[in-house]
C-alpha cells in the first residue's frame, strides 16, 4: 500500500471461541517525539495511555492473542533517494481473533498504532472533512476486498504479511481472501501518529463467494448488500469507551 497515507508479544496458547482468559500486557516503545508509550490489554479492552489516549473494548466473541511491533521502510519513489531502504515509521498491532473449533479464523479485529519517527518531518495529511466521529475522534472509513496471501507474497515485510505469519505461528488457519472494514484516525495533534482499526472477515467463509466471483459475477446490488452488511458488523465489533 502507498506509504504517505499509511494503511495497514505475548506468547500464549491457542484459543477457541469458548475459551476466554483475561490477559494483560504493558509495553514501551520510542516513537515520534521520543515519548515512552504504555499500552496494555485487559478483559478485551486495549488501554493506550498516549498516542492516542484511548480505551477500545472489542466484542466478546473475539479473543486477544497478543501484539507485535513493526517498522515501515521507505521503499517507493515517493520518498527521497537518501531515505529509501530506511525506516521512517514504527508501530504495533494488537490482534484479536474469532475462530471455530478447528482453529480456522472466522474474523479478526486489529488495532494498529503507529507514528513517523522523530527524525523525519513526515505527517499523515488525511482530509477528515467528511469523516465521522467515533468517540471523541474523527475516523475515515473504507472497505476493501482482497487476496491477503497474494499481497503477503508480494510484500512479505508489510503489516498484513506479518499479521498472517504471526497468526500462523500460533497455529491459526487462515483463508487467502479477506474482506475488511477499516477506520483511520489521527493519534496526535501534530499528525505524526495515527490509529487504524481493522475488522476483517474471511471472504469465502462469510459469503460463500471467492474474490473472483465477488468482483466479476455478482450484480452491483449484491455487492453493495455484502458491503453494507460488513460495515454494520464491523461497527458492532468494538466500542470506544474513552478517547
PAZAPA-4460 file (N, C-alpha, C; in steps of 0.05 Angstrom, whole numbers, plus 32768, in hexadecimal, padded with zeros to 4 digits):
% residues 243
    n_x    n_y    n_z   ca_x   ca_y   ca_z    c_x    c_y    c_z   seq   type   mol
   8011   7FE8   8000   8000   8000   8000   8011   8019   8000     1      X     A
   8007   802F   7FF6   8016   8048   7FF5   801D   8050   8011     2      X     A
   8033   805F   8013   803E   8063   802D   8040   8080   8037     3      X     A
   8035   8094   8029   8031   80AD   8037   8016   80AE   8044     4      X     A
   8004   809D   803A   7FEB   8098   8049   7FEE   807B   8051     5      X     A
   7FF9   8076   8069   7FFF   805B   8071   7FE6   804C   8078     6      X     A
   7FE4   8036   806C   7FCD   8026   8072   7FD6   8010   8086     7      X     A
   7FCF   7FEF   8080   7FD3   7FE3   808E   7FF1   7FE3   8082     8      X     A
   8072   7F3E   81B4   8057   7F38   81BB   8057   7F23   81D1     9      X     A
   803D   7F21   81D3   8039   7F0C   81E7   8037   7EF1   81D9    10      X     A
   8046   7EDD   81E2   8042   7EC2   81D7   802D   7EB5   81E8    11      X     A
   801A   7EA7   81DB   8004   7E9C   81EB   7FF9   7E83   81DD    12      X     A
   7FE8   7E75   81EB   7FDC   7E5D   81E0   7FC8   7E63   81CA    13      X     A
   7FC1   7E50   81BA   7FAC   7E53   81A6   7F91   7E54   81B4    14      X     A
   7F80   7E67   81AB   7F66   7E6A   81B7   7F50   7E61   81A5    15      X     A
   7F3B   7E57   81B0   7F22   7E54   81A1   7F0F   7E6A   81A9    16      X     A
   7EF9   7E6D   819A   7EE7   7E83   819F   7EDC   7E81   81BC    17      X     A
   7ED8   7E69   81C6   7ECC   7E66   81E0   7EE0   7E66   81F7    18      X     A
   7EFA   7E68   81F1   7F0E   7E67   8207   7F19   7E83   820A    19      X     A
   7F0D   7E93   821C   7F15   7EAF   8220   7F26   7EB1   8239    20      X     A
   7F3C   7EBE   8237   7F4D   7EC5   824E   7F54   7EE2   824D    21      X     A
   7F54   7EEE   8265   7F5D   7F0A   8266   7F7B   7F0B   8264    22      X     A
   7F85   7F1C   8253   7FA2   7F1F   8250   7FA8   7F3D   8253    23      X     A
   7FC0   7F43   825C   7FC8   7F5E   825C   7FE5   7F60   8254    24      X     A
   7FED   7F77   824A   8008   7F7A   823F   800E   7F98   8240    25      X     A
   8027   7F9E   8246   802F   7FBA   8244   8049   7FBC   8235    26      X     A
   804B   7FCF   8223   8063   7FD1   8212   806C   7FEE   8212    27      X     A
   8084   7FF3   820C   808F   800E   8208   809C   800F   81ED    28      X     A
   8097   8024   81DE   80A3   8027   81C4   80AA   8044   81BF    29      X     A
   80C2   8049   81B4   80C9   8065   81AE   80BE   806B   8192    30      X     A
   80AE   8080   8191   80A2   8088   8177   80A5   80A5   8173    31      X     A
   8097   80B1   8161   8099   80CD   815A   8097   80DE   8174    32      X     A
   80AA   80F0   8177   80AA   8101   818F   80B9   80F5   81A6    33      X     A
   80C6   80DE   81A2   80D6   80D1   81B7   80C5   80CC   81D0    34      X     A
   80AC   80C6   81CC   809A   80C1   81E3   8099   80A3   81E8    35      X     A
   809B   809B   8201   8098   807F   8209   807B   8079   820C    36      X     A
   8070   8068   81FB   8054   8063   81FA   804D   8048   8208    37      X     A
   803A   8049   821A   8032   8030   8228   8016   8028   821F    38      X     A
   8013   800E   8219   7FF9   8003   8211   7FF6   7FE8   821C    39      X     A
   7FDE   7FE0   8222   7FD9   7FC5   822B   7FBC   7FBD   8224    40      X     A
   7FB7   7FA2   8224   7F9D   7F97   821E   7F94   7F88   8237    41      X     A
   7F7B   7F8D   823F   7F6F   7F7E   8255   7F51   7F7B   8250    42      X     A
   7F48   7F62   8253   7F2B   7F5C   824F   7F21   7F67   8234    43      X     A
   7F31   7F63   821F   7F2A   7F6B   8204   7F28   7F89   8200    44      X     A
   7F34   7F98   8212   7F36   7FB5   820E   7F53   7FBD   820B    45      X     A
   7F59   7FCA   81F5   7F74   7FD6   81F1   7F75   7FF1   81FD    46      X     A
   7F88   7FF5   820F   7F8C   800F   821C   7FA6   801B   8212    47      X     A
   7FA4   8033   8207   7FBC   8041   81FE   7FBD   805B   820D    48      X     A
   7FD4   8060   821A   7FD7   8078   822A   7FDE   8091   821A    49      X     A
   7FEB   808C   8203   7FF3   80A3   81F2   7FF4   809A   81D5    50      X     A
   7FF1   80AD   81C3   7FF4   80AA   81A6   7FE3   8092   819B    51      X     A
   7FC9   8093   819F   7FB9   80A7   81AE   7FB2   809C   81CA    52      X     A
   7FA7   80AE   81DA   7F9B   80A5   81F3   7F7F   809A   81ED    53      X     A
   7F7C   8080   81EF   7F63   8074   81E5   7F5F   8059   81F3    54      X     A
   7F46   8051   81F5   7F3F   8036   81FE   7F2B   802A   81EB    55      X     A
   7F31   8013   81E0   7F20   8006   81CB   7F19   7FEB   81D6    56      X     A
   7EFF   7FE6   81D8   7EF5   7FCB   81E0   7EEC   7FBC   81C8    57      X     A
   7EF7   7FA4   81C5   7EF0   7F93   81AE   7EDB   7F7F   81B6    58      X     A
   7EC9   7F78   81A4   7EB2   7F66   81AA   7EBB   7F4C   81B6    59      X     A
   7EAA   7F40   81C6   7EB0   7F28   81D5   7EB6   7F0F   81C4    60      X     A
   7EAD   7F0F   81AB   7EB2   7EF8   819B   7ECF   7EF8   818F    61      X     A
   7EDF   7F0C   8196   7EFB   7F0D   818F   7F0C   7F06   81A7    62      X     A
   7F23   7EFB   81A2   7F37   7EF5   81B7   7F51   7F04   81B0    63      X     A
   7F5D   7F11   81C3   7F76   7F1E   81BF   7F8D   7F0A   81BF    64      X     A
   7F9E   7F0B   81AA   7FB3   7EF7   81A7   7FCF   7F03   81A7    65      X     A
   7FD1   7F1D   81AC   7FEC   7F29   81AE   7FF0   7F40   819B    66      X     A
   8008   7F4A   819C   800F   7F60   8189   802B   7F5C   817E    67      X     A
   8032   7F6B   816A   804D   7F6B   815F   8053   7F87   8155    68      X     A
   806D   7F8E   8155   8076   7FA7   814B   807F   7FA5   812E    69      X     A
   8080   7FBC   8121   808A   7FBC   8105   8096   7FD7   80FF    70      X     A
   80A6   7FD7   80EA   80B1   7FEF   80DE   80A7   7FF3   80C2    71      X     A
   80A4   800B   80B9   809C   8011   809E   80B4   801D   8090    72      X     A
   80BC   8010   807A   80D4   8018   806B   80CC   8028   8053    73      X     A
   80DB   803D   804E   80D6   804E   8036   80E0   803E   801D    74      X     A
   80CD   8034   800E   80D5   8022   7FF8   80C7   8029   7FDD    75      X     A
   80BE   8042   7FDB   80B1   804A   7FC2   80BC   8064   7FB8    76      X     A
   80B5   806B   7FA0   80C0   8083   7F93   80B6   809D   7FA0    77      X     A
   80A2   809C   7FB0   8097   80B4   7FBD   80AA   80BE   7FD3    78      X     A
   80BE   80AF   7FDA   80D1   80B7   7FEE   80EB   80C0   7FE1    79      X     A
   80FA   80D3   7FED   8114   80DB   7FE3   8127   80C3   7FE2    80      X     A
   813A   80C4   7FCF   814D   80AE   7FCB   815C   80A8   7FE4    81      X     A
   8164   80BD   7FF3   8175   80B8   800B   8166   80AB   8022    82      X     A
   814B   80A8   801F   813B   809C   8034   8132   8080   802D    83      X     A
   8134   8079   8014   8129   805F   800B   8139   8048   8018    84      X     A
   812A   8034   8021   8136   801E   802E   813A   8022   804C    85      X     A
   8133   8039   8056   8136   803F   8073   811A   8040   8080    86      X     A
   8119   803A   809A   8100   803C   80A9   80F7   8059   80AC    87      X     A
   80DD   805E   80A7   80D2   8079   80AA   80BD   807A   80C0    88      X     A
   80B2   8063   80C7   809D   8062   80DB   809F   8048   80EA    89      X     A
   8092   8047   8101   8091   802E   8111   8076   802C   811F    90      X     A
   806E   8014   8126   8054   8011   8133   8050   7FF6   813E    91      X     A
   8038   7FF1   8148   8031   7FD7   8153   8015   7FD0   814A    92      X     A
   8010   7FB6   8147   7FF6   7FAB   8141   7FED   7F99   8158    93      X     A
   7FD4   7F9E   8161   7FC7   7F8E   8176   7FB2   7F7E   8169    94      X     A
   7FB3   7F63   816C   7FA4   7F51   815B   7F90   7F41   816C    95      X     A
   7F76   7F42   8164   7F61   7F33   8170   7F55   7F21   815B    96      X     A
   7F4E   7F08   8162   7F44   7EF5   814F   7F2A   7EE8   8158    97      X     A
   7F1A   7EE0   8145   7F03   7ECF   814A   7F07   7EB6   8138    98      X     A
   7F07   7E9E   8144   7F0D   7E86   8136   7EF8   7E71   813B    99      X     A
   7EF8   7E5C   8129   7EE6   7E45   812E   7EF5   7E30   813E   100      X     A
   7EE8   7E19   8142   7EF4   7E04   8153   7F0E   7DF8   8148   101      X     A
   7F13   7DFC   812E   7F2B   7DF2   8121   7F40   7E07   811D   102      X     A
   7F3D   7E1E   812A   7F50   7E34   8129   7F51   7E42   810E   103      X     A
   7F3C   7E3E   80FE   7F39   7E4E   80E6   7F2F   7E6A   80ED   104      X     A
   7F3E   7E7E   80E4   7F36   7E9A   80EB   7F1D   7EA1   80DC   105      X     A
   7F09   7EAB   80EA   7EF0   7EB5   80DE   7EF2   7ED3   80DA   106      X     A
   7EFD   7EE1   80ED   7F00   7EFE   80EA   7F16   7F08   80FD   107      X     A
   7F20   7F20   80F6   7F36   7F2C   8105   7F2E   7F49   810D   108      X     A
   7F38   7F52   8123   7F37   7F6E   8129   7F54   7F76   8131   109      X     A
   7F5E   7F8A   8123   7F7A   7F93   8126   7F7B   7FB0   812B   110      X     A
   7F89   7FB8   8140   7F8E   7FD4   8146   7FAB   7FDA   813F   111      X     A
   7FAF   7FED   812D   7FCA   7FF5   8125   7FD0   8011   812F   112      X     A
   7FE5   8014   813E   7FEE   802E   8149   800A   8033   813E   113      X     A
   800D   8048   812F   8028   804D   8123   802E   806B   8121   114      X     A
   8047   8070   811D   804F   808C   811B   8068   808F   810A   115      X     A
   806A   80A5   80FC   8083   80AC   80EE   8099   80B1   8103   116      X     A
   80B1   80A9   80FC   80C7   80AC   810F   80CD   80CA   8113   117      X     A
   80D8   80D0   812A   80DD   80EC   8131   80F1   80FA   811F   118      X     A
   8103   80EA   8113   8118   80F7   8103   810F   8100   80E7   119      X     A
   80F6   80F9   80DF   80EC   8103   80C5   80D5   8116   80CA   120      X     A
   80CD   8124   80B4   80B8   8138   80B7   809E   812F   80A9   121      X     A
   809B   8115   80A4   8083   810B   8097   806B   810D   80AA   122      X     A
   8053   8111   809F   803A   8111   80AE   8025   8102   809F   123      X     A
   8010   80FB   80AC   7FF9   80EE   809F   7FE6   8105   8097   124      X     A
   7FE6   810B   807E   7FD6   8122   8075   7FBB   811A   8069   125      X     A
   7FAC   810A   8078   7F91   8102   8070   7F7F   811A   8072   126      X     A
   7F6A   8119   8061   7F54   812D   8063   7F3D   8120   8073   127      X     A
   7F35   812D   8089   7F20   8122   809A   7F06   8131   8097   128      X     A
   7F03   8141   8083   7EEB   8152   8080   7ED1   8142   8080   129      X     A
   7ED1   812B   8073   7EB9   811A   8071   7EBA   8102   8084   130      X     A
   7ECE   8101   8095   7ED1   80EB   80A7   7EBD   80ED   80BE   131      X     A
   7EB6   80D6   80CA   7EA2   80D6   80E0   7EB0   80D1   80FB   132      X     A
   7EA4   80DC   810F   7EAF   80D8   812A   7EA8   80BC   8134   133      X     A
   7EBC   80B0   8141   7EB8   8098   8151   7EC6   809F   816C   134      X     A
   7EB6   80A1   8181   7EC1   80AC   819A   7EC7   80C9   8196   135      X     A
   7EDF   80D2   819E   7EE7   80EE   819C   7EF7   80F5   8183   136      X     A
   7EFC   80E1   8172   7F0E   80E5   815C   7F00   80DF   8141   137      X     A
   7F08   80EC   812C   7EFE   80E7   8112   7F0D   80D0   8105   138      X     A
   7EFE   80BF   80F6   7F0B   80A8   80E9   7F02   80A7   80CB   139      X     A
   7F15   80A6   80BA   7F0F   80A0   809E   7F08   8082   809C   140      X     A
   7EF7   807B   8089   7EEF   805F   8086   7EF0   8056   8069   141      X     A
   7EF7   803D   8065   7EF5   8030   804B   7EF3   8012   804F   142      X     A
   7EEA   8004   803A   7EEB   7FE7   8039   7EFD   7FDE   8023   143      X     A
   7F06   7FC5   8025   7F18   7FBA   8011   7F15   7F9C   8010   144      X     A
   7F12   7F91   7FF8   7F11   7F74   7FF3   7F2A   7F6D   7FE3   145      X     A
   7F3A   7F5A   7FEE   7F54   7F56   7FE3   7F5F   7F3A   7FE9   146      X     A
   7F75   7F33   7FDB   7F83   7F1A   7FDF   7F9A   7F1F   7FF2   147      X     A
   7F97   7F19   800B   7FAB   7F1E   801F   7FC5   7F0E   801B   148      X     A
   7FC1   7EF5   8013   7FD8   7EE3   800F   7FE9   7EED   7FF7   149      X     A
   7FDC   7EF6   7FE2   7FEB   7F00   7FCB   7FFB   7F19   7FD2   150      X     A
   7FEE   7F2B   7FE1   7FFC   7F44   7FE9   8013   7F3E   7FFC   151      X     A
   8010   7F2A   800D   8025   7F22   801F   803D   7F17   8011   152      X     A
   8039   7F09   7FFB   804F   7EFE   7FEB   805D   7F15   7FDC   153      X     A
   804D   7F28   7FD3   8059   7F3F   7FC4   8069   7F51   7FD6   154      X     A
   8060   7F54   7FEF   806D   7F66   8002   806E   7F59   801E   155      X     A
   8081   7F47   8022   8081   7F37   803B   8089   7F48   8053   156      X     A
   8092   7F61   804F   8099   7F71   8066   8084   7F83   8070   157      X     A
   806C   7F84   8063   8058   7F97   806B   8047   7F8C   8082   158      X     A
   8036   7F9D   808D   8027   7F96   80A5   8014   7F7E   80A1   159      X     A
   8008   7F7E   8089   7FF5   7F68   8084   8003   7F4D   8083   160      X     A
   801A   7F4C   8076   802A   7F33   8074   8033   7F2B   8090   161      X     A
   803C   7F3E   80A0   8045   7F37   80BB   802E   7F2D   80CC   162      X     A
   8016   7F38   80C7   7FFF   7F2E   80D6   7FF8   7F11   80CF   163      X     A
   7FF9   7F0B   80B6   7FF5   7EEF   80AE   8009   7EDC   80BB   164      X     A
   8023   7EE4   80BA   8038   7ED4   80C6   8034   7ED1   80E4   165      X     A
   802D   7EE7   80F1   8028   7EE8   810E   8012   7ED4   8115   166      X     A
   7FFC   7ED4   8107   7FE6   7EC2   810D   7FEC   7EA5   8106   167      X     A
   7FF9   7EA0   80EF   8001   7E85   80E8   8015   7E7A   80FC   168      X     A
   8026   7E8B   8107   8039   7E82   811B   802C   7E79   8134   169      X     A
   8013   7E81   8139   8004   7E79   8151   7FF1   7E62   814A   170      X     A
   7FF2   7E57   8132   7FE3   7E40   812B   7FC8   7E46   811E   171      X     A
   7FC2   7E5F   8119   7FA8   7E66   810D   7FA9   7E61   80EF   172      X     A
   7F92   7E5B   80E4   7F8F   7E56   80C7   7F80   7E6C   80BA   173      X     A
   7F8B   7E76   80A4   7F80   7E8E   8096   7F78   7E88   807A   174      X     A
   7F63   7E94   8070   7F5D   7E95   8054   7F70   7EA8   8046   175      X     A
   7F71   7EA6   802C   7F82   7EB9   801D   7F74   7ED4   8019   176      X     A
   7F59   7ED3   8015   7F4B   7EEB   800C   7F3A   7EF6   8023   177      X     A
   7F3D   7F11   8026   7F30   7F1F   803D   7F1C   7F34   8033   178      X     A
   7F0B   7F3C   8045   7EFC   7F55   8041   7F00   7F65   805B   179      X     A
   7F05   7F7F   8058   7F0D   7F8F   806E   7EFE   7FA9   806F   180      X     A
   7EF8   7FB2   8088   7EED   7FCC   808E   7F01   7FDA   809F   181      X     A
   7F0A   7FF2   8097   7F20   7FFF   80A4   7F19   801C   80AC   182      X     A
   7F22   8023   80C5   7F1D   803E   80D0   7F39   804A   80D6   183      X     A
   7F3E   8062   80CC   7F58   806F   80CF   7F55   808A   80DD   184      X     A
   7F63   808E   80F2   7F62   80A7   8101   7F7E   80B1   8108   185      X     A
   7F80   80CA   810F   7F99   80D6   8118   7F9D   80CF   8135   186      X     A
   7FB6   80CC   813D   7FBD   80C5   8159   7FCC   80DB   8167   187      X     A
   7FD2   80F1   8159   7FE0   8108   8166   7FD9   8121   8156   188      X     A
   7FD9   8137   8163   7FD2   8151   8157   7FE6   8159   8141   189      X     A
   7FFF   8150   8143   8013   8157   812F   8011   8145   8116   190      X     A
   7FFE   8133   8115   7FF9   8121   80FF   8010   810D   80F9   191      X     A
   8022   810A   810C   8038   80F6   8107   8030   80DA   8110   192      X     A
   8019   80D7   811D   8010   80BD   8126   7FF4   80B7   811E   193      X     A
   7FEE   809E   8119   7FD3   8096   8111   7FCA   807D   811F   194      X     A
   7FB0   8078   811F   7FA4   8060   8129   7F93   8054   8113   195      X     A
   7F95   803A   810E   7F84   802D   80FA   7F76   8015   8107   196      X     A
   7F5D   8013   8103   7F4D   7FFC   810C   7F44   7FEC   80F5   197      X     A
   7F4C   7FD2   80F4   7F46   7FC0   80DE   7F32   7FAB   80E8   198      X     A
   7F1C   7FA9   80DA   7F09   7F92   80DE   7F0B   7F81   80C5   199      X     A
   7F13   7F68   80C8   7F19   7F57   80B1   7F09   7F3D   80B3   200      X     A
   7EFC   7F35   809D   7EEF   7F1B   809C   7EFB   7F0B   8085   201      X     A
   7EF9   7EF0   8087   7F01   7EDE   8072   7EEB   7EDF   805C   202      X     A
   7EF2   7EE7   8044   7EDE   7EED   8030   7ECE   7ED4   8029   203      X     A
   7EDA   7EBE   8023   7ECC   7EA6   801A   7EBB   7E9B   8031   204      X     A
   7EC6   7E9A   8049   7EB8   7E8F   8060   7E9F   7E9F   8067   205      X     A
   7EA1   7EB9   8064   7E8A   7ECA   806B   7E75   7ECC   8055   206      X     A
   7E7E   7ECF   803C   7E6B   7ED4   8026   7E66   7EBC   8014   207      X     A
   7E78   7EA9   8014   7E76   7E92   8001   7E82   7E98   7FE6   208      X     A
   7E8C   7EB0   7FE2   7E98   7EB8   7FC9   7EB6   7EBC   7FCA   209      X     A
   7EC3   7EB5   7FB4   7EE0   7EBB   7FB2   7EE2   7ED9   7FAA   210      X     A
   7EFB   7EE3   7FAB   7EFF   7EFF   7FA3   7EF8   7F03   7F85   211      X     A
   7EFF   7EEF   7F74   7EF8   7EF1   7F58   7EDA   7EF2   7F54   212      X     A
   7ECC   7EE1   7F62   7EAF   7EE1   7F5F   7EA3   7EFB   7F69   213      X     A
   7EAD   7F05   7F80   7EA3   7F1E   7F8B   7EA7   7F35   7F77   214      X     A
   7EBE   7F36   7F6B   7EC5   7F4D   7F5A   7EB9   7F4B   7F3E   215      X     A
   7EB5   7F33   7F34   7EAF   7F30   7F18   7E94   7F23   7F11   216      X     A
   7E87   7F17   7F25   7E6E   7F08   7F1F   7E56   7F11   7F2F   217      X     A
   7E5A   7F21   7F43   7E43   7F2C   7F52   7E3A   7F46   7F47   218      X     A
   7E21   7F4C   7F4A   7E16   7F65   7F41   7E1F   7F7B   7F55   219      X     A
   7E1D   7F94   7F4C   7E25   7FAA   7F5D   7E14   7FAA   7F77   220      X     A
   7DFA   7FA3   7F73   7DE8   7FA3   7F8B   7DF1   7F8E   7F9F   221      X     A
   7DF9   7F76   7F95   7E03   7F61   7FA6   7E1C   7F69   7FB5   222      X     A
   7E2F   7F75   7FA6   7E48   7F7E   7FB2   7E42   7F94   7FC7   223      X     A
   7E31   7FA6   7FC1   7E2A   7FBB   7FD4   7E1E   7FB0   7FEE   224      X     A
   7E0D   7F9B   7FEB   7E01   7F8E   8002   7E16   7F81   8014   225      X     A
   7E29   7F74   8008   7E3E   7F67   8017   7E4F   7F7C   8025   226      X     A
   7E55   7F91   8017   7E66   7FA7   8022   7E58   7FB5   8039   227      X     A
   7E3E   7FBB   8036   7E2F   7FC8   804B   7E2D   7FB7   8064   228      X     A
   7E29   7F9D   8060   7E27   7F8B   8077   7E42   7F89   8086   229      X     A
   7E58   7F89   8076   7E73   7F89   8082   7E77   7FA1   8094   230      X     A
   7E70   7FB8   808A   7E73   7FD1   8099   7E63   7FD0   80B3   231      X     A
   7E4A   7FC7   80B1   7E39   7FC5   80C9   7E46   7FB3   80DE   232      X     A
   7E50   7F9C   80D5   7E5D   7F89   80E8   7E76   7F95   80F4   233      X     A
   7E85   7FA4   80E4   7E9E   7FAF   80EE   7E99   7FC4   8103   234      X     A
   7E83   7FD4   8100   7E7D   7FE8   8114   7E74   7FDC   812F   235      X     A
   7E6A   7FC4   812E   7E61   7FB6   8146   7E77   7FA7   8154   236      X     A
   7E8E   7FA5   8147   7EA4   7F95   8151   7EB5   7FA2   8166   237      X     A
   7EB1   7FBC   816A   7EC2   7FCB   817D   7EB3   7FE3   8187   238      X     A
   7EBC   7FEE   819E   7EB2   8007   81A8   7EC9   8017   81B4   239      X     A
   7EC9   8031   81B0   7EDE   8042   81BB   7ED2   804D   81D5   240      X     A
   7EDC   8044   81EB   7ED1   804C   8205   7EDF   8064   8211   241      X     A
   7EF6   806B   8205   7F04   8084   820D   7F15   808D   81F6   242      X     A
   7F14   80A7   81F0   7F25   80B2   81DB   7F17   80B5   81C1   243      X     A
***
